């Protein structure tokens, strides 16, 4: 699912309704949360104008004297509401999503101004969340605009808005991204949370160091290298030979993966038998088993977090945030071409008979190919 959050500062104008619709269509949003609708009867809002189809549902909280006011709109093809919890400052929609197991709780929040009221609001939200699971919320690194609000009074920029999610959501969508978009008809920036992954094409081939120690790997490489037959210029011949070697390694890895999956399946059956045995008599290492499960969750969250930080969701190119794959690839190529190029056409040469030299045998030894033992020792 993709989410949009926007402090609209009044949704009664047609221009702002069309703005929400454009954002929804452009970012393929399936859930929209609007704050400060400034309309007491939320059912009178032109929700149909904010959506580009008839397959939607909505719920809201009326405003109080042209302040506050919340409304949430969602695609019924992706999400079905079961329950709603309403407050003057928040709207919680609880339901089922097709791509997530269990309930999905989406909270649309417009916080009060004073610190004391803010603390009361968050304490109330935490108590509600604690009824179903731990209040473990995480924030994303935001791309796009650096700030989400510009004050009309003093023209100061602030970062007020953000998405916060639980660890269960991160485990389901570890590469989600939050982006702040330019302000148009409000002094607040719309922000989106997108769970869809940008497709940069085929994943580059990776060779893991552990494969070098696998039985049979050396033989696969030697056979593929000696068995190859090709023609063409030396560089084309070498490229074709490396492609042939890569295909042989991928084929070997696929066969090894099938063996590993079989071993894993056999191990799971063995664990199941041990669990049945544990039902009859207690296991000595029960505490270790519990700690092991907790450690597994910790490392799983750690790996997902690392992948999320390293994933390239977009780039700021010439002052504009872009997520287009072709533009990102071109910018990355230009960046590294500039990094690995030099302005000097010719370098000075050091020619002096007084310089110390090495013997012919040492020179030959330097240029000799590395042995397999030296490679493994260096790795």
ABEGO torsion letter per residue (X at the ends): XBBBBBBAGEAABAAAAAAAAAAAAAAGBABBBBBGAGBABAAABBAAAABABABBBBBBBBBBGGBEEBBBBBBAAABBBABBBBBAABBBBBBBBAABBEBBBBBBBBBBABAAAAAAAAAAAAAAAAAABBBBBBBBBBBEBABABBBAAAGBBBBABBBBBBAAAAAABAABBBBBBBBAABABBBBBBBABBBBAEBBBBBBBAAAAABBGAAAAAAAAAAABBBBEBAAAAAAAAAAAAAAAAAAAAAAAAAAAAAAAAAAAAAAAAAAAAAAABBBAAAAAAAAAAAAAAAAAAAAAAAAAAABBAEBBBGGBBBABAAAAAAAAAAAAAAAABBABABBBBBBBAABBBBBAAAAAAAABBBBAAAAAAAX
